[in-house]
C-alpha cells in the first residue's frame, strides 16, 4: 500500500514540476513569432487526432454511412459550431443528437 501512495505522490510531483517549468520558462522568455503562430495549430490538430478516429472508425474499418450515429451527431455539432461559435451549444447539440438517435434505434 505504501508503494502505491509513493507512486501517486511521485507522479503528482512530476506533473506539477513539468507544468511549473513551462510557466517559469515562458514567464521570462518570449516566444518567437513564427513559433507562436505554429503553436496556434496544435490544439486543433490534437483534437482532430482524437475525434476523427472515434467518429469515423468502427471495428477497425471506415464507417461513413448514415447509420453511424456518431458521424451524424458530429456533423450536426460542426454545423452548430459554424453557425453559433458557442462551445456549450455545440457540445450540447452533438450529445443531444447522439442520444436521440441511439434512443430511437
N, C-alpha and C positions, 0 to 999 in steps of 0.2 A: 504494500500500500504506500509505503514511503517513496518507493521508486516512481510510482505514478504521480505523486504530488511534486516530486523533484522534476520530473519531465514536464509537467504542466507549468511549473514555475520558470524553468529554463526557456520553454517555448514562448511564454509570455514576455519574459525579459528580452529575448532575441527579437521578437516582434516590435516591442517598444523601442529598442535601440535602433532597429532598422528604420523605423518611421522618424525617430528623432534625428537620425543622421541626415535625412533629406531636409528636414525643417531647418536644422542648424546650417547645413551646407548652402541651401538656397536663400537663407537669411543674410548671408554675407557675400554671395556670389550671384551675379546677374547672368541669366542665360542669354546666349547669342540669339539674335532674331531668327536666324534660319532654324535653330533647334526648337525655339518656341513655336514657330509655325508648324514644324514637323510633329511636335508633340500634340498639337490640336487634333491630329488624326488618330491618335492611339485609342481613345475611348470608343469611337465608332467601329474601329477595326476589331477591338476585343469583343465588343457587344455583338458584332456580326458573326464572329467566330463561335460565340456561344449560342446565339439564337438560331441561325440558319440551319445547322445540322439538326437541331431539335424540331424545327418546323418542317423541314423538307425531307427528312430521312425516317423511314420505318423499317425495322428489322434489317438494317444494313443496306437498304436499297432506296433509290429516289422515289418519293411518293408525292407526285404533283397531280393529284386527282381531286375532284370536287368532294369526295368523301373523306378527305384529310381535313378534319375539323380544326386542327391547329393552324393549317395553312389559311383556311378561310378566316379564322379569328385574327391571325397576323395581318392579313390583307385589310380587314376592317380596322384594326388598330392603326395600321400605316395610313389609311385614309383619314381617320380621325386626327392623327398626329399632324398630317399635312395641312388639314383644314383649320384646326384649332390651335396648334402649338401648345396644347395643355397636356402635361405628362400624366396627371392623375386621371383625366378623362380618357386618355389613350389607353392606359393600363386597365381602367375600369371597363371600357367598351370591349377590349380584347378578351378580358376574362368573362364578361357577361355573354358575349357571343359564343365562346368556347363552352361555357356551362350550359347555355341554352341548347346548343347543337347536341351536346352529349346527353342532355335530358330528353330531347326529342327522339333520339335514336332508339 
